[in-house]
């Protein structure tokens, strides 16, 4: 796989990832607001209770993590269908027992 394909992959994955991160952040904030009726807290604000800050951090981490997983899988699948080869960062491991 040539350098140009790796560069193209990095650009493609970066753009798809950026769009997905913005959408995931908006979705997590919307889910928080729907669940609590309030805006998400600023976890760095000492006036915010620690439990609320931790819950917000966990919700954000899980939401962004799931979005990243789904985005990576989507991007690799689209690349493989369009280019006919596995995505450059995808490695195939074979284990023998």
C-alpha positions in Angstrom: 0.0 0.0 0.0 1.5 3.3 -1.1 2.1 6.5 0.8 -0.7 8.2 -1.1 -3.3 5.6 0.0 -2.1 6.0 3.6 -2.3 9.8 3.3 -5.8 9.6 1.7 -6.9 7.2 4.5 -5.6 9.6 7.2 -7.5 12.5 5.6 -10.7 10.4 5.2 -10.6 9.0 8.7 -9.8 12.4 10.2 -12.8 14.1 8.5 -15.2 11.3 9.3 -13.9 11.2 12.9 -14.2 15.0 13.4 -17.8 15.0 12.1 -18.7 12.1 14.3 -17.1 13.6 17.4 -19.1 16.8 17.0 -22.3 14.8 16.5 -21.5 12.6 19.5 -20.8 15.6 21.7 -24.1 17.2 20.7 -25.9 13.9 21.3 -24.4 13.4 24.8 -25.2 17.0 25.8 -28.8 16.5 24.5 -29.2 13.2 26.3 -28.0 14.9 29.5 -30.4 17.7 29.1 -33.3 15.3 28.3 -32.5 13.1 31.3 -31.9 15.9 33.9 -33.7 18.9 32.5 -30.5 21.0 33.1 -27.5 21.9 31.0 -24.5 19.6 31.4 -22.3 20.7 34.3 -18.8 22.1 34.1 -16.8 19.3 35.8 -14.0 21.7 36.6 -16.3 24.0 38.6 -15.8 23.4 42.4 -19.4 24.4 43.0 -20.6 21.3 41.0 -21.1 18.3 43.2 -18.4 15.6 42.7 -21.0 12.9 42.0 -22.6 15.0 39.2 -19.2 15.9 37.7 -18.2 12.2 37.7 -21.5 11.1 36.1 -21.1 13.7 33.4 -17.5 12.6 32.8 -18.5 8.9 32.5 -21.5 9.7 30.3 -19.3 11.8 28.0 -16.5 9.1 27.9 -18.9 6.3 27.1 -20.7 8.4 24.4 -17.6 9.5 22.7 -16.0 6.0 23.0 -19.0 4.4 21.4 -19.1 7.0 18.6 -15.4 6.5 18.0 -15.8 2.7 17.7 -18.7 3.0 15.3 -17.0 5.6 13.2 -13.8 3.6 12.9 -15.8 0.6 11.8 -17.9 2.6 9.4 -14.8 4.3 7.8 -12.9 1.0 7.4 -15.9 -0.6 5.9 -16.5 2.2 3.4 -12.8 2.3 2.5 -12.8 -1.5 1.8 -15.9 -1.2 -0.4 -14.6 1.8 -2.3 -10.9 0.8 -2.7 -11.1 -3.0 -2.6 -8.4 -3.3 0.0 -8.5 -3.2 3.8 -8.1 0.2 5.4 -4.4 1.0 5.9 -4.6 1.0 9.7 -6.5 -2.2 9.9 -4.2 -5.2 10.6 -5.2 -8.7 10.2 -3.9 -11.0 13.0 -3.8 -14.7 12.7 -3.4 -16.8 15.8 -2.7 -20.5 15.8 -3.2 -22.7 18.8 
